[in-house]
């Protein structure tokens, strides 16, 4: 017997391969419930042994809509997907080939001046969606599984000097200066900083636990605080809520304020993400091992995500932060910062 009454309704419970499947029959009649129970068991059995129902004639637009509904899409799937749908909307997914990729690349170059790296990100998104279609039994194989991407030239990434850091901080609005200090003191990503919560700052142990990260390795990682950063957080501490705010409200974008700070500071052009690269470079120059640097920054790895980080213990991280502070102190002695008068900032985010 696999029907049991819960309240006034019978429920069907069917065991299959050690897993219990439950379903409400929606009726208080035992006779009807038993019939529904038998049908439920038959459906599960057919589903288990049924061959995949391939549908290569499905349009890419239909596949993308299904992926958004059931495929746990990430933000980049939404951004890149709009471009892909505009070009591939009515094309049956079974007709997507490497030639399709070449044509897409040519069209993107013709419409707008974009780098091959940007187009590679588009095609990586497309390949990811097609892999999902294979997993769902919609496609027999991913036609782009072995498609080669255009090689991307390696670009030199700026590393801020201590003097440039000083000029940038002086030119930044107070809330942006706070964000810059967090980035250079922890190596956190912009999104991680803007979503960081006070509940995840342990003042007693002088540790910051990353509240939210885009990688599994970065989620809830612990970062020891420098003396400067501990003092800064202590002076602005709250019991709960997001750490970084502007006029009491959470911040979602810093693009305008960042550009304004760069313009006022007069330093060379750089991205906010280059602060993270600066943090990593300073750790390296301070003699911190690669494994510890990765653990502090929550770097994603193609290997087993636990293999690289589990042996990096907290004392090693604390030692790395002490080395960073010593490096900064030595750099200031070699390159003393002279006070420069800055204009008043305009308070833009």
N, C-alpha and C positions, 0 to 999 in steps of 0.2 A: 504494500500500500504506500503510495507516495503523495497522497493528498491529505492535507491537514487544515483544520479550521482555525483561522485567526480572526477573532471577533465574529462577524457575521459572514465572512467570505472564506471560501476554500482556496488554499494555495497549493500549487504543484511543485514538488521537489524531485528533480531527476539527477542522479549521479552518473557522471561520465568521465572516465579516466581519473577517478579520484577527486573530481571537482563537482561541487554541488551547484546546480543551476535552479534558481527559484523564479516562479512566475505566478502572479495572481490570476485565478480563473475568473474573477469578477462575478461569481455567482455563489448563492447560499445553498444551491441544490447539489447534493453529493453526486447524484447520477450524472448530471451535466459536467460537474467538475472532473469526474473520472474520465469522461470522454475527451475533455480538453487536455487532461493530463497525458493520455495516450498519444494525442496528436502532438503535444509538446515534445514528448520523448522521440517520436518519429522525426520531427523537424531537426532536433539536435543530432540525431544519427545521420540524417541525410547531409546536414551541413558538415559533419566531420569527414564524410567520405566523398563528398562531391568534388569534382575537378574544378579548378578555377575557371571562371567565365570571362575569358579574355574579350576585350572590347577595343581593338586598335582603331576602330572608326570613330571613337569618341573624340570630339574636338578638344583642342588644348584649353579653350575657355571653359568647357564643361569640367575637364579634369582639374583645372585650377580652382574652380568653385568648390568642387568636392574636397580638394586638398585643404582649402581654407576652413571648411566645415569640420573635417575629421582628421586632418594631418598634423595638428599642433604646430601651426606656422609660427615662425619667429618674425620680428619686425622687418628683417631684411627681405623675407619672402614677400611681404606686402609692398615694399618699395620697389624691388626688382621685378616683382610679378606684374606690376602695371605696365612696365616697358615690354615685357615678354608677351602679355596678352594683346597689346596694341599691334604686335607684329605677327603673332602665331594664332590669333583668336580662332579662326575657322579651320585651321589645319588639323587633319586627323593625327592623333599622336603616333599612330603606326607609320606615318609617313615622315616623321622627323628623322633626319639623317645628318651626317657630318656636313653634307652640302648645305643643309638648312643653317647650320652654325656659321659657315663661311658667308652665306648671304646675309645673315643677321649682322655679322660683324661689319660687312661692307656698308650696309644701310645705316648702322649707327654712326660710322665714321662720316658718311655723307650728310646726315642730318645735323650733326653737332660735333664740335671738336672735343672728343673724349679719348682718354688713354686706353690702350689695350688692357691695362690692369682693371679699369672700370668695366669693360666688356667681359673680361674673364669672370668678374663677380656675378654679372648677369647670367652667364652660361653655367656657372657653378650652381646658381639657384635653380636653373632649368634642369640640370642633371639631378639635383636633389629631389625635385618634384617627380621626375621620371622614375627614380629609384623607389619612391613611395608608391607609384603606380604598379611597379613590379611586385612589391610587398603585398599590395592589395589584390593581386591577381587580375589587374586590368591589362597589363602588358606582360608578354612572355619574357622579355629581356629589355634592358636599357640600351637604346641605340647609341647613346653617348658615353657608355661606360669606359671606353678606351679612347675617346676623342681627346686630342692634345690641345692644351691651351697655348696661346701665344706667349713666348717667354717675355717676362717683364724685366726691364732694366733695373738694376739695383740702385736705389736712390740714396743719396747721403741725407741722413736725418740730423737736423740741428740739435746740438747739445748746448744748453744755456750755460754761460760762464757765471761765476758768482756775481760779477759786476752787472751782467745783463739781468740776472734775477733781481738784483737790487733796484735797477731802473724800472723793471716791469712792475714790481710790487709798489713802488712809489707812485707809478702812474695809474694804478688800478683802483677802482672803487672799493670801499671797505669790504663788502661782501665778496667781491671777486678776489681781493687780496687773501681773504680767508681760504677760498677755494684753491688758490695757487699754493699757499702754504701746505694745505692738505695733500695736494698732488706731489709736490717736491719732497714732502716728508714721509709719504707712504707709498708712492708709486701707483695709487689707485686710479682707475679709469674715471672719466668725467661722470658717466652714469652711476658708478659706484659711489662717488662723492656726493652727488645730488640726492641719492637715495639713502645715504648713511643716516642711522638713527642714534639718538642719545642712549637708548636702552642698550646698545651694543658697544658702548665705550666703558671700559672697566678702569676707573680712575685709581682704585686701590692697587691694581697690578700694573697700571700704566700700559694697558693694552687696548687696541681697537680691533673689534671683530667686524669684518665687512658684512653689512646687512644684506646686500643684494649684489650679485655679480652675474655677468653673462656667461661665465664658464663654471662647470662643476668644481674645478680646482679652486676657483676664486671665492665660492660661496662660503661665508662664515670663517674665512682664514683669519688668523690672528697676526696683527702687526704691532710690534712694540713701538711706543711713542718716543720721539726725540724729546729732549728737555723743552725745546722751544714750542713744539706742537702740544705737549702736555699742558704747558702754561697757557697757551692760547685757548685750548679746549676748556680748561678749568675756569678761565675768566668768563667764558660764554656759556657755561654748562646749563643744561635744563634736565628735568626728570625724564621727559619723553618727547617724541616727535622727531622730525628730521633735523639734522645738525645745521645744514646750510639753508638760510632763509633770506628773503629780501622784503623788508617792511612787514615782517611777520608771516610771510607766505612762502611756501616751497618754491624752488626755482626749477624750471624745466629746460631753459635755454640760457646760454651765456655768450652767444655768438656776437651780439652787438657790443656788449661790454668788453669782450676779448679784443675785438678789432679796435675799439677806442683806446684801450690800454696800450696796444702795440703802437698805435699811431702817436700817442702822447709820449711814450717811452723813447721812441726813436731807435729801438733795437731792430735787428733784422727780422724779417717775416718768419713766423713759425706757427705751428698748430698747437692747440692745447694739449693734444696727445704727446707732443714732443717733451712735455714736462715729465711724463711717465718714462720716456726714453732717457731723459736727463737723470732721473732717479736711478735707473738701472746702470747707466754709465758711471755715475758717481760711486755706486756700490762696487762696480768692477774695479775702478781705479783705487778704491780703498782696500782692495784685496779680498773681497767677499767671494766665496765660491759660487759657481754657476747654479748649483742645486739650491743653495740658500736664496740666491736672487730670485730664482723661479718660484720658490715657495712664498716669498714675501709678496711677489707681484701676481700670483695666481695665474701663471702662464698655462695656456692650454697645451696639451701634448698629444701626439698621435699614438703614444704608447698607453699602457695601462695607467689610468689617471691616478691610481693610488701608489704605483710603484715609485714614482719620482719624489713624492712629498712626505711619505709617512715617516721616514727616518730623519727628517729635518726637525729637530726638537726646538722648543722655545728658547733654551739658553743659546743655541746657535743663532737664532734670529736676534736675540738681544745683543749678542756680540757683534752682529753685522751692523745694527743701528749705532752701536758705540763707535765702530770703525767709521761709519758715515759721518758722525758728529766730529770725530777727530780730523777726518779729511776736510770737512768744511772749515774747521778752525785753522788748519794749516793753510788752506787756500786763501782765507781772509788775511793771514799774516803775509802771504806772498803778494796778494792783490788787495790792499786795503781799500775799503769803500769810503769815498769822500762824499759828504752830504751835498746833494744838489737840490736846488729849489725847483719844485714841481708846481704846475698850474693846478687849480682846483679841478677835480674830476666832475663830470656831468651827471654821475649817478645812474647811468644807463646800465641795463642788465646785459 
